[in-house]
Amino acid sequence: MTTIEGDIAPPRPVSALRAWLTEFGRPPRLMGLDVARALAVLGMMAAHLLTTPELSPLDPSTWGALVHGRSAILFAVLAGISIALMTGRTRFPDVSELPAIRLGLVTRGAAIFAIGLVLELLGTPIAVILTFYGALYIVAAGFVRWRVTHLLVAAGALAVAGPPLLALLQALTFHANGPGAGLVLFGTYPLTVWLSLLFAGMAIGRTRLDRVGDRLRLLVVGVVLAAVGYGIGALGVVGATGADADSTVSGTAASSESVSESVTGSEALLGVDPEEIDFTGAVCDDYGDAYISCYPIEDGTAETEPEPETSGWGSYLVELAEQDPLGSALHALVAIEPHSGGTAEIIGSGGFAVAVIALCLLASGPLRWLLLPFAALGSMPLSAYSAHVLSYALIAGPGVFLDSFDVWAWSAAVLLVAAPLWSIARGRGPLETLLARFTAVVSRPSR
């Protein structure tokens, strides 16, 4: 069709909605990864907001406990995949490209870290993952040219040797901690262990995820790893006579993914009837802030055995024996509880995450229309996660624990509606847009 002047007439305008429905998530974008990111965000929201019974694989009523720990691990594996996709996918970056790529990753990581710090200042009991997530981007800048084989070897070595070595180091140092050690060694997300998940994700991102065959192989690998990891954990549970007192309690809303470390010591008491607690020989103070502090009565009447006089290395060795460093290291190999940081958890839950990613990639084709809202949410995970933490703070107030399925359901529904609407109108999520602009400005070469 032509106009009177003979020029080609402009095409009929296509509505933004129709264009979005037709084009969103199409190659080269891998829509299944967006769906997996959405599941990770919704799972972490559930871990923050829901109290679930202890997971029993044969009891479907307990399957809600799957969100604890595994959602954060899924998020970490996806971080590695994203870094691989940003740095060339199957093509390794040239040496000449490395300065700009590394500066971009460090800038992006620093910005995400800063956003995480702001969210922590809101005072929620959530152990915000974004500070750790930003640190992963910074560390990953040094490994963008590693081959898949090297990444897999490093991931396996860190997963197997990292947890027992950290447990041994904790025992030798009597659980010494500090800001640096908490971030790198002993925190909720110790980089030295969780780097294995990042490296595994980077290796996955270097494969041909657009091929059905590679997706099926990825699914098989994930299932095998999950079976091995959870199998080791099951053997450890059977062989143990009791759980470590410092292990994370699975099946509570106060998992280390849900609450900051400053309050994890109280998680074993969450949901326990006060009538079931023995306060004999203790005095308790109620400060009116939902916490009760109890401590033993010291009236000087009890007869105690004099402690042996030891000092220096003698005292250290006595206390070290009580720490049982070898037992702690062995337990770290078979620990399977969410956020225990054990080898069995890293392998088992890491395999679970890989299987979920493979299933999302496989389902994104035949179920595209059904999964579009999830893909839209997963295309803006930084904005969605931040909105969740902000809404938590507004609803509950600083330092207050929420345990509400209704809050989770409404939050999930709002995000699954708002994300597609924003994507149709604006494209990228708001924080993703700011992050991209900030990274572009900082990484722009100077003239």
Secondary structure, DSSP 8 states (H G I E B T S, - for coil): -B-TTS-B-------HHHHHHHHTT-TTS-HHHHHHHHHHHHHHHHHHH-------TT-GGGGGGGGTTHHHHHHHHHHHHHHHHHTTTTS---GGGHHHHHHHHHHHHHHHHHHHHHHHTT--S---SHHHHHHHHHHHGGGTT--HHHHHHHHHHHHHHHHHHHHHHHHHTTS---HHHIIIIISSS-HHHHHHHHHHHHHHHTS-TTSHHHHHHHHHHHHHHHHHHHHHHHHHHHH-SS--TTS--TTSTTSTTTS-GGGGGGGGGTT--GGGS--TTEEEEE-SSS-EEEEE---S-S---------HHHHHHHHHHHH-HHHHHHHHHH--STT---HHHHHHHHHHHHHHHHHHHHHTTTTHHHHHHHHHHHT-HHHHHHHHHHHHHHHH-TT-----HHHHHHHHHHHHHHHHHHHHHHSS-HHHHHHHHHHHHHHS---
